[in-house]
Amino acid sequence: MKNVVMIVFAVLFVQFAHAQEKKAKYETVVIQTSAECGDCEERITNMLNYTKGVKFSELDIESKKLTVKFQPAKISLETIKQKLVELGYDADEMKANPEAQQKLPSCCQPGGMKH
């Protein structure tokens, strides 16, 4: 009887662990942005890191590539890209909202660091 109880607990534990693992599935993507400087990095990562479903985001200024780890069950890649566009930055094939882009500091606008 003791062995049967142990087996039942083991099966339940494995099922629970598998359900938790499935629930917390993350996906990592790299998005090409139009970010120019450290201000851009701070603006983008602060916005995304406080977005539900995003585990973390990190921007490499030199390559303008944004790495985002997120839960597809809570937020879509399309929504993440749309948030970047609304903030004033390109996100892969999606172009920045021109009005939002104009509101960015001059150093954050396209070519801003070259002036």
N, C-alpha and C positions, 0 to 999 in steps of 0.2 A: 504494500500500500504506500509506503514511504517513497519508493521509486516512482510510482505513478504520479504522486503529487509533485515530485521534483521534475518529472518530464513535462507535466502540464505547466508548471511555472517557467521552465526553460522555453517552451513553445510560446507562451504569452510574452515573455521578455523579448524574444527574437522578433515577434510580430510588432511589438511596440517600438523597438529600435528601428525596424525597417520603415514603419509609418513615420517616425520622426525624421529619418533620413530623407524620405520622399518629400515630406512637407517643406524641408529647408533646402531644396535644390536651388543652386545658384548657377548663373551663367555669367561668363566673363566675355566682354566684347571690347574692341578697340575702335574708336570713332575718330576720324580725321576732323579737326576743327580749324577755325581761323584765328585761334588765340594768338596773342602777340607777346604778352609779358606776364610778370608775376602777379599783377593785379587781375589779369584774366584768369590765371590759375586759381587764385583765391576766390574770385567771384563764382567760377564754375564749380569748383569742388565744394565750396560752402553750400551752394544751392543743391547740388546733387546729394551730398552726404546727409542732408536733412530731408531727403525725399523718401517717403515710405516705399520700401521694397529695394532700395539701393543699399548694399552692404558697404561699399566704398568706391571712391573714384580718385583717380590720380592722373594729372596732366603732365606730359613731358613737353615743356615749352619749345625746346629745340626742334622737335619733330612735329609739334602741334597735335600729337596723338593723345587721346583721352582713353584711359582704361577704366571700365566700369564693371563692377561685379554686382549683379542684381538678381532678384527672385522673379522670374517670368510669371509666376502665379500672382504676384502683387503689382507688377508694373511691366509694361511692354517696352521693347527696344524703341519702337516708334514713339512712344510717349517720352522717353528719355531724350531722343533726338528733338522732338517738338519743344521740350523745355529749353534745350540749348538754343534753338532757333528763336524762341521768344525772348531769350536773354540777350540776343544780338550776335550770336555766333553761328557759323556754318556747322553742319553736322553731317559728314559724308556728302551725299548727293543733295541734301536739303540746304538751301541757302538761308542765311540769316534774315530775320525780319528787319527791313531797312530802317524803320522808325526806331526800333530797339537798338540797332547798331549805331545810329546817330546819337543816341543818348549815352553811349559808352564814352569814357575819357578818350582823348585823342590818341593816347598811346595804345589803346585797346582796339582802335579801329583798323581796318585793313591797311597794312603798310605803316602803321603808326610808329613803330619802333625804328623805321628807316628815315624818318624826318629829322 
